[in-house]
Amino acid sequence: MASQSFGDIAERLRRSTVHVTEGSGGQQGSGSGVIWNADGLILTNAHVARSDRPRIELWDGRAFEGQVDKRDSRRDLAAVRIPARDLPASTPGDSRALRAGELVMAVGNPMGFIGALTTGVVHGQGPLRGLGRQSWVQAAVRLAPGNSGGPLADAQGRVIGINTMVVSGGLALAIPSHAVQQFVQSKASRQMLGITVQPVRGGLLILEVAPGGPAALASLLIGDLLIAVNGKPFQSAEELGDAVDDANSGILTLSFLRGDRRVQREVHVRLFAQGAAA
């Protein structure tokens, strides 16, 4: 069988990429996602699927109200289910086999351009200073708002990461596919704060606070910048998650910036099935 052309591979990847929106008519909050299996499982970033029922639009124009199955802001991943079958699922690749210099491509929906594709090369793989111990696929690929949650694929169209952010120098970061697979397969319980966060320079920015959750009861607000837990500075959701998991007493002291003020709050964490925010 003749090998596929690059155009064929790119088109197949486009069809397995979805548009994720939060709000009526797709006017509020926009990002991307990837069809992980044909039975309606969509993978995206936790900071993209902020609500429990994001709107999912497929390549053919069909739109569905999704249901967040689980969300992990430590990894910045969310699994969303839609009532659809026989979807053009992506093909997962092995991110651990990537080498620097390999060709990669990203598909997403930046600035209203549906199914936009960009190409680049792998820069490296591993943790980055200031972003905790989590490993990232680092690629020289041009991303823009709206690409978050979409696939990063190798030259054969196999998904080797979920695009998440751009750091200084224009380097794109993606969550490696092996970490995505671990998230999909995980069913463990862990303690939760009830927030969705995004790593930024200097800490973790709160994007969402679950009503009635531990963080809400401690009066944390959207826009607060988390900078320390129990007096220890941190800069990654993974470090915060480790502190939550290690909270034997069930109580954490969070330090955060609210505008120009530094504030501290005691938060009583809870045990939940792994799913919602961190």
Rosetta blueprint (number, residue, H / E / L):
1 M L
2 A L
3 S L
4 Q L
5 S L
6 F H
7 G H
8 D H
9 I H
10 A H
11 E H
12 R H
13 L H
14 R H
15 R H
16 S L
17 T E
18 V E
19 H E
20 V E
21 T E
22 E L
23 G L
24 S H
25 G H
26 G H
27 Q L
28 Q L
29 G L
30 S E
31 G E
32 S E
33 G E
34 V E
35 I E
36 W E
37 N E
38 A L
39 D L
40 G L
41 L E
42 I E
43 L E
44 T E
45 N L
46 A L
47 H L
48 V L
49 A L
50 R L
51 S L
52 D L
53 R L
54 P L
55 R E
56 I E
57 E E
58 L L
59 W L
60 D L
61 G L
62 R L
63 A E
64 F E
65 E E
66 G L
67 Q E
68 V E
69 D E
70 K E
71 R E
72 D E
73 S L
74 R L
75 R L
76 D L
77 L E
78 A E
79 A E
80 V E
81 R E
82 I L
83 P L
84 A L
85 R L
86 D L
87 L L
88 P L
89 A L
90 S L
91 T E
92 P E
93 G L
94 D L
95 S H
96 R H
97 A H
98 L L
99 R L
100 A L
101 G L
102 E L
103 L E
104 V E
105 M E
106 A E
107 V E
108 G E
109 N L
110 P H
111 M H
112 G H
113 F L
114 I L
115 G L
116 A E
117 L E
118 T E
119 T E
120 G E
121 V E
122 V E
123 H E
124 G E
125 Q E
126 G E
127 P L
128 L L
129 R L
130 G L
131 L L
132 G L
133 R L
134 Q L
135 S L
136 W E
137 V E
138 Q E
139 A E
140 A E
141 V L
142 R L
143 L L
144 A L
145 P L
146 G L
147 N L
148 S L
149 G L
150 G L
151 P E
152 L E
153 A E
154 D E
155 A L
156 Q L
157 G L
158 R E
159 V E
160 I E
161 G E
162 I E
163 N E
164 T E
165 M E
166 V E
167 V E
168 S L
169 G L
170 G L
171 L E
172 A E
173 L E
174 A E
175 I E
176 P E
177 S H
178 H H
179 A H
180 V H
181 Q H
182 Q H
183 F H
184 V H
185 Q H
186 S L
187 K L
188 A L
189 S E
190 R E
191 Q E
192 M E
193 L L
194 G L
195 I E
196 T E
197 V E
198 Q E
199 P E
200 V E
201 R L
202 G L
203 G E
204 L E
205 L E
206 I E
207 L E
208 E E
209 V E
210 A L
211 P L
212 G L
213 G L
214 P H
215 A H
216 A H
217 L H
218 A L
219 S L
220 L L
221 L L
222 I L
223 G L
224 D L
225 L E
226 L E
227 I E
228 A E
229 V E
230 N L
231 G L
232 K E
233 P E
234 F L
235 Q L
236 S L
237 A H
238 E H
239 E H
240 L H
241 G H
242 D H
243 A H
244 V H
245 D H
246 D L
247 A L
248 N L
249 S L
250 G L
251 I E
252 L E
253 T E
254 L E
255 S E
256 F E
257 L E
258 R E
259 G L
260 D L
261 R E
262 R E
263 V E
264 Q E
265 R E
266 E E
267 V E
268 H E
269 V L
270 R E
271 L E
272 F E
273 A E
274 Q L
275 G L
276 A L
277 A L
278 A L
